[in-house]
């Protein structure tokens, strides 16, 4: 993802369409550049050099972004549209929501964005999805759905926001409502078929109403304060036949150590059938804390096989932010 990519003029927001100073608000969306050590746990999946966006949400310059941009980062730079570059420190990443926080180690001199009410958004509502780079990197978009999103990396949002047209620089992009308040943080770009069978791009957005309950604890401790979830370490996708197929395994993960293989079809957890990814993650997380042993039943070459996985806390595999 590069902030050199510009949005076509016909998709950019028009200032007169909004009840706020569009350019002033968009200036509070900054570039987040992160460098991660080559031997970090997430380096092979997410890369060692990551770039996206973040939004200033506090008077001291605190930046809210999407967590995968900054997970295990040893170096962070925050770049403003005005050309300033300020080093940053990773305060924390919340695995449950996907949010990440960066504290500037210098003065950003940008106004904060107020948080809006993301729960009030529904299909048909207008919004602006803005990446770093001001109006030329913003998209006038619309909420097209509010629904559950289950991610293959053991992630679940019960009321995710989906927008279209999609933003090509989605990572950490700021979703703004019609009053200029921050209501979401960009996470993914996805494709979905419309009624005519065409594949349409849309963005999945993490609602900011998930932030206030954990914000102050994250600022103080770098974590949300919630109990850690058990983790298997397998990447599971739903295929076109609604089967749950293991696409890959994290190195030395509980799933790999138990003997699960890419290509296995997951059919049950703790002897309870699972037919949807969301159901699988919900049952896994309610099975007990990290360290709980769970049975995973898979179909492999037509045979049903059972495996016992001793779950762990995924955060223990990650590098912690260095102190400044």
Secondary structure, 3 states (H helix, E strand, C coil): CCCCCCCCHHHCCCHHHCCCCHHHHHCCEEEEEEEECCCCCCHHHHCCEEEEEEEECCCCCCEEEEHHHCCCEEEEEEECCCCCEEEEEEEEECCCCCEEEEEECCCCCCCCCCECCHHHCCCCCEEEEECCCHHHHEEEEEEEEEEEEEECCCEEEEEEEEEECCCCCCCCCEEECCCCCEEEEEEEEEEEECCCCCEEEEEEEEEHHHCHHHHHHHHHHCCCCCCCCCECCEEEEECCCCCEEEEEECCCCHHHHHCCCCCCEEEEECCEECCCHHHHHHHHHCCCCCCCEEEEEEEECCEEEEEEEECECHHHHCCCCCCC
